[in-house]
Amino acid sequence: MKIIFAILAAFLAISCASEPKLEQQPLENSVVYEMNVRQYTPEGTFAAAQKELPRLAEMGVDIVWLMPIYPIGVEGRKGTLGSYYAVKDYCAVNPEFGTLEDFDNFVAEAHRLGLRVVIDWVANHTSPDAVWESGKPADWYERDAEGNTTFTADWSDTANLNYDNKNVWTGMQAALRFWMERGIDGFRCDMACEVPLEFWQETISGLRADYPEMYWLAEGEEPLLHSLSGFNASYSWELHHMMNAIARGEKNIPELLEYIQKDAERQPADAFRLMFTSNHDENSWAGTEFERMGDAAKLMAVLTFTLPNGQPLIYTGQEMGWNKRFEFFEKDHIPAWEKNEYYDFYKWLIGIRHDNPALAAGGKGGSFEVVSADDSVLVFTRTLPDNKVTVKAELKAPWSYEITAE
């Protein structure tokens, strides 16, 4: 009987080990999905969010970016639950979301489905009552004349770190490595330009020596984030605000083409430029894409998937047309997920992206050429030797769009 059990155990082990994992898209072809764990499900936990990963994989998402998952400080806390960006401990998870084991299970399931997982990293500041504030020397933080930690703008629930102290660099690097050792695939770095770019240069090159396939996304537009610091992707904030202005009728084709040319001249050729119609900041503070863009929202999403050097982002709820601003400091969850016309729309866009290497981000994507720009109708192509995509976009009502590939 013991022999039979041993054989069965060995068979099961072999079966599990040989279970095929879905292949991951190359980074330049990848579509990023920002997951707001607190608001993602009624439970607001890793375990509940994990159950939705097959839906995201079916839609075609490649990279799941989790908003900050760490414990939130109590001192100066805003609202009932506080800001995700007031980090109390870089090497722990918010008990609101579950346990480290729950997080590990989430990552394992994502990897099984062919998804990468990146986590939000807040390097500029911690909460005022963070474990570093009480456990490290006082000069790990910027302080005023009375010795109190300082904060930026109205972020009174945070305390600025002191990057003149190289011990902060090594402490931050050790915390980043903690998560890489747990199997994540990279980081989205909040307010990346608020800390020295040389810190990112040293940190990214050091971690890539051990984890060469890491993905690094910077919230910022400074070209040196790529050429000096080594980030894969950076935010295209200027394009985002321009799309809002086009939707309002304030700008149109000339300004869009001027931006595309300027961005190509300013940014390195291999830079991924994160393009979006919404994200957590825009949704909560400026409004949903429907508030800002109205009937132009789908057309603008098409542009984020097809413009040169772009890497598209989808934010929590966009794939079902969720037209509500999430409360930032409170529980304000999506009641239930459904597949509807918006799910089909984004699945269609992602499929076009994956099937056409000419649309890839960075230097591997196809060349950009304007075919025509008559009135408010822009026609452009993205071309590689063996792949060509033509996009027709009407930048006024009825905001029509066509994509053809050959």
Phi, psi and omega in degrees: 000318178299322180295318180297315179298321180296319179295316178298317179298317179296320180297316179296320179298317180295319181298315180294318182294329184267001179299122187293137173262141180292143183288138178277143174292148170303150184304321183292340178263359192280148174251132184263139177236122180268118182255122175265094190301317182304319186261001190287327182218163175303326179285326181066038184236163174301316184298317179291319179295327180302326181293342180267354182298320177302325178296317179294319179296319179296322178292333176114003179304147182245319183238123175258116178261118178269126171302164190311133187252007191270162173303144182257137180296158179262321181296124180073010185305138177263134181068197182280317187256344177085172180273135175304335187268009172256079191281129178266328183209117183290341186245039178210169177247152177297120180300340174303328184265344182129211184245172174300323177297320177298319178297314179301320179295321177300312181296317180299317179293320177300315180296322178299327181271003179086015181262142168272151177238123173240150182242150180289134180237129185248091187271341187285328188203166171237184168286159179296337181251031180293160180297332178289324184297323181266339187254352181242164178303154185301330184280011169285348182236151169289137183224151177274186185297334180269001179088007179277146175296151181255162175223165183260142175050233181256020181277064185289353177264016181229167176224127185286133175280156183255101182278001169287343178265112183294342175295331175296321179300310184292324177296318179294318180296322178295321179292320176299317181296327177306317182281327175297322179292342176274356172103008178288173189247002178154193188219144164259122190255112183293135175045053190299331182279357180278352173242161184301135178297333178293332174297314179295320180302310180294318185289313182294316180294323179293316180288325180292337177299327179260334182230076189295339183267012181301146175250130181236121180243126182255131168279097183165165182239001182299123180303330180294343174302330177268302190291330178258308191276334175095016176293145172287314191228153176217159183289140171257067181300319183299318178297318180302312180293328177293319178297321174301318181291322177297318179297330178276355181084013183270336178222169181203211190304313183304316181291323179296315180293324176298318178298313183301316179294315181296318181295322178295324180285328187274320187266149174301151185298331184268007182285134169273132180248108183294122183242139189203154170257349176202160169200185186295324179292310183297316183299311186284325189253329181252342179116164178294168178299331180286326175294319186273327188243346179057226182290351180275357189302315182293318178300317180295325175297321176302317179297322180295337179269348190233342181291155185298142177069001186282144168240117188282148177238138172242131180260152178321122175096340182297328183284002169229017176067034182294112186254065181211139173282126175286135168298137186273328186249010183227167173284124186207065195276161169287126185297317181197152179269145177218153175262124182217201183298330180286323173301312180297321180297311182289326176297320177297313180298316181296320178299318177298318180299311182293326185279350186231096180300342177297339181270003183299152177285158174070200187292345181275350179284169181282160179294153181255131178218134176276122177276316178202155178214073184259129182054244179246021180252115180254129174239125179221162179236153169238122193228130165244167180306326184242017181202132179221131178240131177247131181239129174245122185230122177265107189271045171197169179303135013270019174057052183274162179208149175219141175230125176233147182229148177213000000 
